[in-house]
Structure formats: structure tokens, C-alpha cells
Amino acid sequence: MIKIENLNKFFKSFQALKDINLLVEKGELFAYLGPNGAGKTTTIKILTGLTKYSSGKVSLNGYDVKKEGLFAKEQCGVVPQSINLDQELTVFENLDIHGRLYKIPKKKRDFRINELLEYLEVADRKDSLAKQLSGGLKRRVMIARALVHSPRILFLDEPTVGLDAAIRKRIWAIIKRIQQDGATIFLTTHYIEEAEYLAQRVAFLNEGSIVENDTPKNLVDRMGAWAVDKVVDNQLKTSYYKKREDASAYTACQNTDCMLRRVNLEDSFLSLTGKKVK
């Protein structure tokens, strides 16, 4: 569904992406993780036709992004990181303009918009101005807008940034439901637990290169099941163990405070890059 082959991107002498190879299958929920500046947003801009790449090949649902740009764009919906709704228009009007851009006939467009507003539980705010909505409601409206033209692929760039934990989990449920209804989803996020909960597979991007690509479970299992954190010379040191008994034994013989916890995806990322995702 999403195919990237030997992708490179240069900004003058700076190479932002280095020989990226990636295949996202139909119906998959894929997470693309990395620290700020790793190249995540550049990749999404290339995939959605907003930025030209230097070399390689990129296709969406079989359409070459460079040679068949219009057809490739029709395959995807995009939910950007920043809120970009027209604040002076109503919820319905924001979605209606999007449908007009894709030349969806009025009767079909109205039906689709009302269907999506019900689906994302914002139908009762269809006549509200966008500026009157909370952050969580604006995110849901942006997801609805991205789905108006029934895309095969949905790009979510930091879809829950700035939202509190309760609203974030509500958005997670919506994302899962969209995938279960057949969409292929490409997700970037700085919330490691978001990728761990949602994604079937993740790729770690560091300094423009993919350093790992696997399921969250496999990545975590390689590290072990349990981690022990302690501070040594003002730096956090972490040890990993397969068994809780071994981790507890290590903790018991230390002469400093330790924290025993489960291993997570961020541990895997740190071990590969030495950097935090956030």
C-alpha cells in the first residue's frame, strides 16, 4: 500500500533522509518513530506530495508519487500536527470545502459528512464554529475532514499532541476503529505508549536512517521483560532482565534507590540510538 525504495532527500548539502526502504501493507497500522529532526515530517511531506525527493521511488496504492502525483494524492488523507481548520467556518463547512475540492457531488458529500460526524461523535457540533471547539474536538473534526473523500491511506502526524491523557485515549479508540474498518494508517508520534498500544509494526528513524523495523512486541522482547533504573554520577543507568526475580535480586543488592518497571519501546529506541523519542 505504501512502498518506499532507496529514498534520499537533500536540503543543499544536508541529507535529511538516507536510503529509506519501507513497505506498509494494506490495512496495517504502522508507526514511524524518532526524535525531533530525525526526518519523520520530511518523509510524510514526500509521501503526500508536499515535498520533492532527491532520489529513489515512492508509491501509494500502486501510484508513483512523482509520476502520478494527482492519483497518488487521491489515495490518502492527512491529519497534520498543527490545527489548520478554518476557525471562522462551522464544523460542517470545514468538511464541505474539503469535499468540494475532491469534486464529490453535493448529495453524496452531505451524506458522507453527516456519516463521519456521527462516526466521530461530533454531529451535535456540526453548526458550531471551529474556534468554539476544544482541542480534542478539533482533532476529531480534522480526522473527519481527512476521511471525507474515503482515502485508502490515512497519515496521522502527531494526532494527539497537546491533549490530556483521557482525550488522547479516546482518539486512540477512534484510530483503532478506522483501521478495523479497512484503512491503512501511517502514524508519527512522540508518545511512546501511543505507538506501543496502536501499532502493529514500528520503524525507528534516527538521523535520517531507519535503524530498526519490527513489531512492538519483538522490539521489547529483545531487551528483556524488566528494567531497573538507578542514578549513577547524576546519570540514569538502566539494566535489563528477562525474569523479574533476577531484576529484584539486582535491586536488593544495590546501595542506592532503584526503580523496577516493565520494559517499553523507548528502552529499545534508546539502546539503538542513545536518544529519547520525546
C-alpha positions, 0 to 999 in steps of 0.5 A, a space after each residue: 500500500 505504501 512502498 518506499 525504495 532507496 529514498 534520499 532527500 537533500 536540503 543543499 548539502 544536508 541529507 535529511 533522509 538516507 536510503 529509506 526502504 519501507 513497505 506498509 501493507 494494506 490495512 496495517 497500522 504502522 508507526 514511524 518513530 524518532 526524535 525531533 529532526 530525525 526526518 519523520 515530517 520530511 518523509 510524510 511531506 514526500 509521501 503526500 506530495 508536499 515535498 520533492 525527493 532527491 532520489 529513489 521511488 515512492 508509491 501509494 496504492 500502486 501510484 508513483 508519487 512523482 509520476 502520478 502525483 494527482 492519483 497518488 494524492 487521491 489515495 490518502 488523507 492527512 491529519 497534520 500536527 498543527 490545527 489548520 481548520 478554518 476557525 471562522 467556518 462551522 464544523 460542517 463547512 470545514 468538511 464541505 470545502 474539503 469535499 468540494 475540492 475532491 469534486 464529490 457531488 453535493 448529495 453524496 458529500 452531505 451524506 458522507 459528512 453527516 456519516 463521519 460526524 456521527 462516526 466521530 461523535 461530533 454531529 451535535 457540533 456540526 453548526 458550531 464554529 471551529 474556534 468554539 471547539 476544544 482541542 480534542 474536538 478539533 482533532 476529531 473534526 480534522 480526522 473527519 475532514 481527512 476521511 471525507 473523500 474515503 482515502 485508502 491511506 490515512 497519515 496521522 502526524 502527531 494526532 494527539 499532541 497537546 491533549 490530556 491523557 483521557 482525550 488522547 485515549 479516546 482518539 486512540 479508540 477512534 484510530 483503532 476503529 478506522 483501521 478495523 474498518 479497512 484503512 491503512 494508517 501511517 502514524 508519527 508520534 512522540 508518545 511512546 505508549 501511543 505507538 506501543 498500544 496502536 501499532 502493529 509494526 514500528 520503524 525507528 528513524 534516527 538521523 535520517 536512517 531507519 535503524 530498526 523495523 519490527 513489531 512492538 512486541 519483538 522490539 521489547 522482547 529483545 531487551 528483556 521483560 524488566 528494567 531497573 533504573 538507578 542514578 549513577 554520577 547524576 546519570 540514569 543507568 538502566 539494566 535489563 532482565 528477562 525474569 523479574 526475580 533476577 531484576 529484584 535480586 539486582 535491586 536488593 543488592 544495590 546501595 542506592 534507590 532503584 526503580 523496577 518497571 516493565 520494559 517499553 519501546 523507548 528502552 529499545 529506541 534508546 539502546 539503538 540510538 542513545 536518544 529519547 523519542 520525546 
